[in-house]
Amino acid sequence: MSEPTQKYSITMPRDIAEAARARSGPSGLSAYVAAAVARQIERDNLNDLIQVAEAEHGPITEDEVHALRDQLHEARAQQTGDEASAA
């Protein structure tokens, strides 16, 4: 069962609305906009979490960001290699 919905009226620039409508596909503009708002809320929540973590542990340095990004790329490469050998 889907969550209850409510109708809202929003205002946005026409070019953005037209681009969203063109991309919305069969689910429609309302679903497209709802998904975009949900993603923004997730980003806002992550930013809040980062602020709390940085207040407790200090800001993350660029070197730390690069090291973690390298680890992520390596993990993805290993997953891709594992999937290819399993097939």
C-alpha positions as CSV (number, residue, x, y, z in Angstrom):
1,M,0.0,0.0,0.0
2,S,1.4,3.4,-0.9
3,E,1.7,6.3,1.5
4,P,-1.1,8.9,1.7
5,T,-0.7,11.8,-0.6
6,Q,-1.8,15.4,-0.6
7,K,-2.1,17.9,-3.4
8,Y,0.2,20.9,-3.3
9,S,0.6,23.9,-5.5
10,I,4.2,24.9,-6.3
11,T,5.8,27.6,-8.4
12,M,9.0,27.0,-10.4
13,P,10.7,28.5,-13.4
14,R,8.9,27.4,-16.6
15,D,12.0,26.0,-18.3
16,I,12.7,23.7,-15.2
17,A,9.0,22.6,-15.1
18,E,9.1,21.8,-18.9
19,A,12.3,19.9,-18.6
20,A,11.0,17.9,-15.6
21,R,7.7,17.1,-17.5
22,A,9.7,16.0,-20.5
23,R,11.8,13.6,-18.3
24,S,9.1,12.4,-16.0
25,G,8.0,9.5,-18.2
26,P,5.0,7.3,-17.5
27,S,5.1,8.0,-13.7
28,G,4.2,11.6,-14.3
29,L,5.5,15.0,-13.1
30,S,4.2,14.6,-9.6
31,A,6.2,11.4,-9.0
32,Y,9.3,13.0,-10.6
33,V,9.1,16.0,-8.4
34,A,8.4,13.9,-5.3
35,A,11.5,11.8,-6.1
36,A,13.6,15.0,-6.5
37,V,12.4,16.4,-3.2
38,A,13.1,13.1,-1.5
39,R,16.7,13.1,-2.8
40,Q,17.2,16.7,-1.6
41,I,15.9,15.7,1.9
42,E,18.4,12.8,1.9
43,R,21.2,15.3,1.0
44,D,20.1,17.7,3.6
45,N,20.1,14.9,6.2
46,L,23.6,13.8,5.2
47,N,24.9,17.4,5.4
48,D,23.4,17.6,9.0
49,L,25.2,14.3,9.8
50,I,28.5,15.6,8.4
51,Q,28.2,18.8,10.5
52,V,27.6,16.8,13.6
53,A,30.6,14.5,12.9
54,E,32.9,17.4,12.0
55,A,31.9,19.2,15.2
56,E,32.8,16.1,17.2
57,H,35.9,14.9,15.2
58,G,37.0,18.0,13.2
59,P,36.7,18.6,9.5
60,I,37.8,16.0,7.0
61,T,40.9,16.9,5.1
62,E,41.3,16.8,1.3
63,D,43.9,14.0,1.7
64,E,41.3,11.9,3.7
65,V,38.7,12.5,1.0
66,H,41.1,11.4,-1.7
67,A,42.2,8.3,0.2
68,L,38.6,7.3,0.8
69,R,37.7,7.9,-2.8
70,D,40.6,5.7,-3.9
71,Q,39.4,3.0,-1.6
72,L,35.9,3.2,-3.1
73,H,37.3,3.0,-6.6
74,E,39.4,0.0,-5.7
75,A,36.3,-1.8,-4.1
76,R,34.3,-1.1,-7.2
77,A,37.0,-2.4,-9.4
78,Q,37.2,-5.6,-7.3
79,Q,33.4,-6.0,-7.5
80,T,33.5,-5.6,-11.3
81,G,36.3,-8.2,-11.5
82,D,34.5,-10.6,-9.3
83,E,31.3,-10.3,-11.3
84,A,33.1,-10.9,-14.5
85,S,34.9,-14.0,-13.3
86,A,31.7,-15.4,-11.8
87,A,29.8,-15.1,-15.1
